[in-house]
Amino acid sequence: MSKKKILIVGPAWPLRGGLATYNERLCREFIAQGHSCQILSFSLQYPSILFPGKTQFSSDPQPNDIEILPHLNSIYPLNWRSVGNSMADKDYDVVIFRYWMSFMAPAFGTIARIIKRKSKAKILAITDNIIPHEKKFFDSTFTNYFLNSCDGFLSMSRSVYEQVSELQPTKPRSYVPHPMYDMFGEKLSKSIAKQALGLDSDTHYLLFFGFIRKYKGLQLLLESFADERLKAFPIKLIIAGEFYEDRKPYDELISQLGLESRLVLATDFIPNNDVSKYFSAADMVVQTYLNATQSGVTQIAYYYDKPMLVTNVGGLAELVPHNKVGYISGIDKKQIADYILDFFSNGKENEFSDNIKIEKQKFTWNYLTQALLNLVPKA
């Protein structure tokens, strides 16, 4: 395949979070394959009043191996025009928008239209979500405005792929599972990871990881973990991630269920250099989502050879063969507790981890980049 000049549009350093991490890793993969690649990121991603966390910015050092252009203001239309004109002048072959919420659609759709009108670039979209987890009245109008500006689409869950197929049936589209996150450092021994986090060496740990929002089902997990049968095991639940909503109802539920002594609350943003510690210390990663498309957490678990328990929503179950690398549960607290009990009482960790080492070979970044470039019409 001929070498391309590529632009990725989406969050990157100094912004933090899974989207930024993904975009930077994707950029590195294109560069490793001999393409030219830059990231167009934000000068303003969200107004502070709309951001649910403590800060939008990373404490990690600036990457020195990729070029990030922090020029895009998500709420200022004159900026969209100037940025669109500037990017069109750079003569890219491919521009890839990372689309995850309708709030970004006016900016993305306007920039995409300017680039298409003034350059040869083909416009692709990696569609994380089409129907958002938390719906707004403008979702449909904004989303269609952006989708209509694109030449092709890549989705990382079959549910989103089907949504794109319904809305854009005549345009090229592809489904590729979320690649494995392999940029957080090597796997540590459990004992070293526990020591680094100040955890008890004789206790087993479940891990709930990532921003805490209602759709991620932490309440369901807490209710499941309160099952009386699990108290007989030396198990604790690590909750590692920042609250993106009011934490008071969770604190009240923890108290009501009497779980204080059985939890490890690491409820600040987890920096990239600490991710390996939490996954290495855990026996199993638990994702009791109420709805979902795909999740980067699953692909961090794959990298660290960690068994998973996921609920059967969205694209989560597509990536976790049941009773092979983990469990697929209904949204049912007893069934979730049953699987946790089975995992520990029947010593499933080693069996599942061995299977993961085989299964994870499917989730490469090279496969993703080739699928993206295959969406570009051949001259």
N, C-alpha and C positions, 0 to 999 in steps of 0.2 A: 504494500500500500504506500502511495506517495506521501511524503512528509507534509504536514499541515501546519498552518498558523492558527492557533486555537485560543479562544477567550472563554473562560468560565465566569459566569456572573452569579455571585452569591457571597455569603459571609466568609470572611477569612481574617487572619490575625490583623489587628489586635482584638477583634471580636472573638468570643469564646463559644464553646459548645460543639455538639456533634456535627452540625452542618459545616462549620468552619473546618473542623478536623478532616471531614470527608473531602471537602473541596480542595484542601491543600494536598491531601494524599492523591487525589485524582490528577491534579496538576503535575505532581512528581512522576506519576506513571506515564503520562503523555511525554514528558521530557525524557524519561528513561528510554522511551521507544523512538527517540530522535525527532519528535515534533517540537515546535515552538509553542509555549503555553504561558499565559498570564491569567491572573484572577482580577476581575473588577469587583471590588468589595464596596463597603459603605463608609461614607463620612458620617452619615446618620442612618442607622438601621431602624430603630424605633424611637419615637419620642419617649422621654423618661416616664411620662404618665401612663404609657401603654405597656411598659416593660414590667413583668411580674416579679423578676428576680432582684437581687441586690445590686448587681453590676453587669453590664454587657461586655466587659473587657477582661481579657485574659491576663494572667500573671506570668505566663510562659514567655521566654525570650523570643524576639522577632526571628522568624525563619530567614536564613541567609542563602537559601538555595532556590527560592522561587520569587517571582516578581508579583507583588500585590499592589493594585491601584485603588486606593481608598477614596473614590471620587463620588459615589452615588448617594444622593439624599432621597430617601424613600418618600418624602412628603412634599417635595418642592418641584412642581412641573417644569419650571424654567431650567432646573438642573437636569431633568431627564432629557430635555432637548439638547443642551450643551454636551452632556455625556454621550448621547446617541451620535451626535455629529462627530465628536472626538474619536469614538470607537470606530465609526464608519471610515474615518480617514486612515486608520491603521491597517486596513486591507486584510482583515482576517478571512480565513477560509471557512471556519466553523465557529459559531458562538453558541455556547451551551448555558442555558439558564437553569439554575437550581430552584424549582418552583415548589414551595411548601405551604404557602398560605395566600389567600386571596388579597390580603392587605397589600402585598407586593405587586399585584397584577397591573395596576395602572402604570407604575414606573416601568416594570419589565416589558409590558406590551408596547408602550410608547418607544422605549429604546430599541426594541426589536424591530419595530416598523421603520424607524429612521435608518437603522443599519441595513435592512433589506432594501430600502429604496435607494440608498446611496453607495452600496458596495455589492460585491459578489457573494458575501457570506451567506451560508445556510444557517438557519436558526433551529436549534434543537432544544428540547426541554427534558430534564430529569424530573419527573413528576412524583414527588414524595406523597402528596395528597391532592386530590381533586375535590372531594367532599370533606371539609375540615372536621376535626374532632369536636370543635366548639363553634357552632354555626352562627353566621351573621346574615343580615338581610341582603347584603350586597354580594354575597359569595358567588352566585350564579352569573350575574352580569359581569363582575370583575374577572372571574375565571375564564369565561368565554372570550373576553377581550384579549386576554393573554394567549390563550390556546390558538385563537384565529391568526395570531402573528407568527406561529411556528411552522416549520417544515417537517418536523418529525419528533417522536416522543420515545423516551425510555422510562419504563416503570419497574420498580423493584418489588412489587407485589402483584399477584394476579388480579386482585380486586380493583386496584387502581388502573391496571392495564385494561380491564373491561370497561371502566368508567371512561377512559380516554377513547376506547373503541366506539362507545356510544356517541360521544360528543364530536369526535373527529374521525369518522369511519373511512375517509378516503386518503388519509395521510399515513406515511410509514410509521410503524410503532414496533416496539420490541419489549419483551419481558426478560429481565436478567435479575437474579437474586442479588440482594445487597452484598457487596464484597466483604471479605473478612477484614476487620480492623487489626492491623499489624504494626501500628506505629506508637504503641504505648509502653514499649519496653518488653524485655524478655520475661518469661514466666519465672517466678521465684519458687523455692520450696515453700511448702505450707508453713513450716516452722519459722523460717526467716520472715515471711510475710506477716504472720501473726505477731511476731516480736516487733516488727517495724510499726505495726498499728496498735501495739499495746494490748493485744488480745490474749486470752487464756489459751495456753498450748493444748489443754486437754478437752476443749470445747469444740464442737462441730458448728459450722456457720452456713446459714443460707444468706444469699445476697439479693437485695432489691436495690437496683442501681439506676440513677438518672433523675432528672428533674421530676418533682412530685406534682402531678396534676390529677384531677379527678378521674380522667379516662384511663389512667394507668393502674387503677384498682388497688391502691395500697390499703384502703379500708377493707376490701375483701381479703387481702392477704393477712392482715392483722386478725380478722375474725377467724380465718382458717388456722392460723398459728396458735390461737387460743384453745384449740381442741385439746381436751383433757388427755388424750392418748399420747400426745407429743411431749407432755411434761415428764414422762419417764426417761426421756433421752437427754443427754447433755448437749442440747442444741440452742443456739441463739440466732436471731435474725438481725443482720446488719442492714440498716436503711441508710444508703449512701447517696446523697443528692440533695439539692436545694429545693425548698418549698417554693413552688410557683403559684401558690394559693394560700389562703388562711390556714395556718397550722393548728389553730385552736381546736377544731373538731377532731383532729387526729390525736392530739394530746389528751383530750377528754375520753376518746375511745380507748386509748392505751391504758389510762387509769381505770376505766370501767371494766376492762378485760383483765386487769391485774398483770399486765405484761412488762411493767417497768424493768424488772430484773432480767428479763429474757431478750431484751433488745440492745443493740448497739446503734445509737443515733449519731450518725456523721452527716448532719443535715446542713452542711455548707456545700458550696460548689466544689467538686472534686477536681483538682488540677490534673493535667495530663500525666505528670510524673508520679502521681499517686495511684493511677488506675490499676497498674499491674499488681500493686499490693493488695487491693480489695479483691480482685478476681483470683489471685493466687491463694489467698487465705480461705476462700469459700469452698465448700463441698458442692454446692449446687446454686445456680442462678435462677431466681423465680420472677416471672413476669405475669402477674395476674391482671392483665389489661382488660378493661371493659369493652373497648373498641380500639382498633389499630389498623395501620396499613402494613408497614414493616418496622423493624426496630434495629438500630445499630447496636443495641445492647446484646442481642443475639449473636452478632458477629464479633463482638469482643469476647463473649463466652467461647465461641468456637476457637478463636486464636489461643486462648488459655486452656483449652481442652476441658472445659467445665460443663458438666451435665446441666440441663435446663428443664424447668417446668414452665410451660406457657399455656395460656388459655386459647381456646379455639375461636379466635376472632381475627378478622382481616387476614394479613399475610403471615402471621406468626407461625401457624401450624405448618405452612409450606416448607419451613426450614428445619423442623424438629421432628424427625421420624419417631413415632411413638414407641416407647419401650426399647428404643435402640440407642438414642443419644439423650433421652429424657422422656418427659411426659407431656401429653396434650390433654388438658382438662377442660371441662365445661366451667361456666361461671357459677361455681357451686362450692361453697366453703368446705363441705364435707368431702367432696371428691378431691379437692386440693389437699386437704389434710390426709386423705387416704394415700395419695401419691407420695407425699412427704414421708409418711410412715413406712410405706413400702421401700422407699429409697434407703432409709437408714436401717430398718429392721432386716432387710435382705442384702445389705452391703452392695448396692448397685454402682457405686461411684467408679470403681476401676473398669467394670464392664462398659459403662457408658463412655468413659473417657477414651478407652481404646477404640470404640466405634467412631467417636468424634474425629480422631486422627485420620481416619479414612474419609469420612463424610466431608470434612472441611476442604478437601482438595478441589471441590466444585466451585469454591467462592474466591476466584482470583480477580485481581484488578485488571489484568491483561484481557480477560474475557469481557469485562465491562467496556473497556476502551474500544475494543474491536467492534462490539455491538453498537456503540455510539457512532463510530465512523462508518459503519455499514448502513446507517440511516441516511447518510449523505448521498444524494443522487449522483450516479457516475456521469461524468462529462461525455 
